[in-house]
Amino acid sequence: MSKKHWAIFTDNSSKKSSFIQSILKGVSPQGFEQLKDSKGYLFSKRVLEKLIDEEDRHDTKIINLDRTQSLKSMSSGEQKKALLSHLISLSPDYLILDNPFDNLDFESQQRLKEELEEVQYSVQLIFLLSRRKDILPFCNHFAKLDGSSLIFLDEYEKSSQAGTRTILSGKIPAPPYSFDYDEEVLIQLNNVSVKYLDQPVLKNINWTIRKGDFWELKGKNGSGKTTILSMITGENPKGYGQDLHIFGHKKGSGESVWELKKKIGYFTPSITDKFTGYHSVENMLISGLTDSIGLYVRPTEIQSRLAKEWLQLIHMWDLRNHLFHDLSLGQKRLVMCARAMIKHPPLLILDEPTASLDDASAALFVSLVNKFAEASETTIIFVSHRIEPGLTPDYTYQLNLSPTGSTGTIL
Ligand SMILES: Nc1ncnc2c1ncn2[C@@H]1O[C@H](COP(=O)(O)OP(=O)(O)OP(=O)(O)O)[C@@H](O)[C@H]1O
């Protein structure tokens, strides 16, 4: 008899953590009672992040003991493969998989799907999915997590949120001040090549990024997207000694990393999802002007006015005094994205910003990015594995994965 495999759809309102914890702790919600005395584990981005932190802190390897590479330095596809093998080696009765296909390129998604296809015969699988496209054909039970309530669906409802388009009305607020950078070219990579030990990762990358451009950066897992971005932001020392110019300076000369960071807005979901401080929504937004997380001094009148305009734009003015901590995932992402935009930095990097968002929240997020690209002089680099419906970049830079190092193509 085939096992009971669940697809549970989640959205911004879903109280995912308490649902997951109740199953794992054996206080099973209705419908999951038979898992009470079973052994189960969670497969999620958070679990991976915790393992990475632990490996870092103890300078050891927790999973993947047979490999020399640390979990941290692996691509997302490699990390998820390692986590799945590790969990399977613990002989679970069931696994809860929280948006397992996020952050994976198409082929890695396919590979993970094939692996899960094998696993389904021996382990019960419970998927929590924010995108309905991610459902696997062997799922035979369906539900929706509405707040803390589980609504059972008789059969998979095709009438999903997919296709939902939310367009933001209203104007992008003006920049609070201007940055003193007037050159047309912001970033220039000439024949940039990178190796980690003996492993070539990038080969002869030539890429010119101009003021006001809106770029999408694509490439399979492990093709070197993060490597390029971290060289630009100054976090990766591989940029030094290369023919890489950022804001008119050759990498390693001129500006300090701190000065560079002031000109770059950086948004990645892990910043938001890890953030646990207790600040109001309004202060979180204003702190984008002061380069701090949260606000520790009284905002000026100009700062408060600007925050109001942004909060009205993203329809969150009514939530201004709420704690950031209590917002839904989609709302937090919007606030943090607006926070990265508020000072109109010369460069805005959005690194897989829609991962884990439900279809409606992703559409709202994309609408904000498109609008900002149109109305501002900021250069945007948007990294995503999914084809985001409605995203309107000017250009796409594609990294073509190869054992001799990824090459780049402008599409
Ligand atoms: N510090 C490091 N040491 C060794 N190898 C590394 C290190 N950092 C990255 N790598 C390797 O370099 C390659 C490129 O990694 P990178 O993270 O830049 O790719 P990516 O395109 O961002 O991947 P993903 O889409 O999965 O995030 C991968 O094979 C990765 O394992």
The ligand as an SDF file (V2000), in Angstrom:
LIG
                    3D

 31 33  0  0  0  0  0  0  0  0999 V2000
   34.9310   29.1070    0.1360 N   0  0  0  0  0  0  0  0  0  0  0  0
   34.8000   28.1330   -0.7570 C   0  0  0  0  0  0  0  0  0  0  0  0
   35.6470   27.0770   -0.7790 N   0  0  0  0  0  0  0  0  0  0  0  0
   35.5450   26.0750   -1.6780 C   0  0  0  0  0  0  0  0  0  0  0  0
   34.6060   26.0540   -2.6400 N   0  0  0  0  0  0  0  0  0  0  0  0
   33.7190   27.0590   -2.6850 C   0  0  0  0  0  0  0  0  0  0  0  0
   33.7570   28.1500   -1.7390 C   0  0  0  0  0  0  0  0  0  0  0  0
   32.7530   29.0050   -2.0210 N   0  0  0  0  0  0  0  0  0  0  0  0
   32.1150   28.4900   -3.0860 C   0  0  0  0  0  0  0  0  0  0  0  0
   32.6790   27.3170   -3.4740 N   0  0  0  0  0  0  0  0  0  0  0  0
   32.2610   26.4730   -4.6230 C   0  0  0  0  0  0  0  0  0  0  0  0
   32.2240   27.3330   -5.7490 O   0  0  0  0  0  0  0  0  0  0  0  0
   31.1380   26.9810   -6.6090 C   0  0  0  0  0  0  0  0  0  0  0  0
   30.2990   28.2330   -6.8560 C   0  0  0  0  0  0  0  0  0  0  0  0
   29.5900   28.5570   -5.6660 O   0  0  0  0  0  0  0  0  0  0  0  0
   28.5530   29.7630   -5.5710 P   0  0  0  0  0  0  0  0  0  0  0  0
   27.9870   29.7110   -4.2110 O   0  0  0  0  0  0  0  0  0  0  0  0
   29.2090   31.0140   -6.0260 O   0  0  0  0  0  0  0  0  0  0  0  0
   27.4630   29.3250   -6.6550 O   0  0  0  0  0  0  0  0  0  0  0  0
   25.9670   29.8520   -6.8540 P   0  0  0  0  0  0  0  0  0  0  0  0
   25.7620   29.9960   -8.3230 O   0  0  0  0  0  0  0  0  0  0  0  0
   25.7390   31.0590   -6.0220 O   0  0  0  0  0  0  0  0  0  0  0  0
   25.1410   28.6170   -6.2830 O   0  0  0  0  0  0  0  0  0  0  0  0
   23.6540   28.5880   -5.6760 P   0  0  0  0  0  0  0  0  0  0  0  0
   22.7110   28.8890   -6.7790 O   0  0  0  0  0  0  0  0  0  0  0  0
   23.5250   27.1840   -5.2290 O   0  0  0  0  0  0  0  0  0  0  0  0
   23.5940   29.5480   -4.5270 O   0  0  0  0  0  0  0  0  0  0  0  0
   30.3990   25.8290   -5.9140 C   0  0  0  0  0  0  0  0  0  0  0  0
   30.8100   24.6010   -6.4770 O   0  0  0  0  0  0  0  0  0  0  0  0
   30.8400   25.9170   -4.4720 C   0  0  0  0  0  0  0  0  0  0  0  0
   30.8650   24.6160   -3.8900 O   0  0  0  0  0  0  0  0  0  0  0  0
  1  2  1  0
  2  3  1  0
  2  7  2  0
  3  4  2  0
  4  5  1  0
  5  6  2  0
  6  7  1  0
  6 10  1  0
  7  8  1  0
  8  9  2  0
  9 10  1  0
 10 11  1  0
 11 12  1  0
 11 30  1  0
 12 13  1  0
 13 14  1  0
 13 28  1  0
 14 15  1  0
 15 16  1  0
 16 17  2  0
 16 18  1  0
 16 19  1  0
 19 20  1  0
 20 21  2  0
 20 22  1  0
 20 23  1  0
 23 24  1  0
 24 25  2  0
 24 26  1  0
 24 27  1  0
 28 29  1  0
 28 30  1  0
 30 31  1  0
M  END
$$$$
